[in-house]
Amino acid sequence: MALPFGETTGARDARTLAILARTIYRELRSSGFEARDVIALAGELLGQVTSEFRRGSSAPRGE
């Protein structure tokens, strides 16, 4: 399911991405996820991006 957000040009700024990463990490850790869970999530995200590139698409599945 795609989120109903418009163009996210600001998200391409390295500082914005770093803030987003820190926020997600802190939220996961404060919700009880362990470091290994966060690493597993990062691996899954990378796998999704890799699959997308292999399909030759820059749009997420379902769009």
Backbone torsions as a table, in degrees:
resi	resn	phi	psi	omega
1	MET	NA	126.2	179.6
2	ALA	-82.2	143.9	176.7
3	LEU	-79.7	147.0	-175.0
4	PRO	-82.7	53.5	179.0
5	PHE	-104.1	148.2	177.5
6	GLY	-82.5	-160.8	178.6
7	GLU	-58.2	137.0	-177.1
8	THR	-117.7	60.8	-177.9
9	THR	-61.0	-34.9	179.5
10	GLY	-64.5	-27.1	-177.9
11	ALA	-68.4	-15.0	-179.5
12	ARG	-81.9	-9.0	176.6
13	ASP	-73.0	130.9	-176.5
14	ALA	-57.2	-38.1	179.7
15	ARG	-65.2	-40.1	179.3
16	THR	-63.4	-42.9	179.4
17	LEU	-65.7	-37.3	178.3
18	ALA	-65.6	-41.1	178.1
19	ILE	-64.7	-43.0	178.7
20	LEU	-61.2	-44.6	179.5
21	ALA	-61.6	-45.3	178.9
22	ARG	-62.1	-41.9	-179.1
23	THR	-63.9	-46.7	179.0
24	ILE	-61.6	-45.3	179.9
25	TYR	-59.1	-49.0	-179.0
26	ARG	-62.5	-40.5	178.8
27	GLU	-63.9	-44.5	179.0
28	LEU	-62.2	-46.9	-178.0
29	ARG	-64.9	-41.3	-179.6
30	SER	-71.4	-17.2	177.2
31	SER	-89.8	3.2	175.1
32	GLY	102.0	-1.0	177.6
33	PHE	-73.5	140.6	177.8
34	GLU	-88.0	167.2	-179.3
35	ALA	-56.4	-39.9	-179.4
36	ARG	-64.9	-30.4	176.3
37	ASP	-67.5	-40.5	179.0
38	VAL	-65.5	-40.0	177.5
39	ILE	-64.1	-41.8	177.9
40	ALA	-62.8	-41.4	176.8
41	LEU	-61.3	-44.5	179.0
42	ALA	-59.9	-41.0	177.6
43	GLY	-63.4	-41.0	178.0
44	GLU	-64.3	-42.0	177.9
45	LEU	-61.9	-44.3	177.5
46	LEU	-61.9	-38.7	177.0
47	GLY	-62.1	-40.4	178.0
48	GLN	-63.9	-43.6	179.5
49	VAL	-65.0	-42.8	179.0
50	THR	-60.8	-44.1	178.3
51	SER	-61.4	-40.1	179.2
52	GLU	-62.4	-44.7	178.8
53	PHE	-64.8	-38.8	178.7
54	ARG	-63.5	-33.9	177.0
55	ARG	-75.4	-10.0	179.8
56	GLY	75.3	29.5	-178.2
57	SER	-125.0	144.9	174.3
58	SER	-103.9	-4.6	178.2
59	ALA	-97.5	140.8	177.5
60	PRO	-61.9	154.1	177.4
61	ARG	-56.5	146.4	176.9
62	GLY	93.7	-5.4	178.8
63	GLU	-106.8	NA	NA
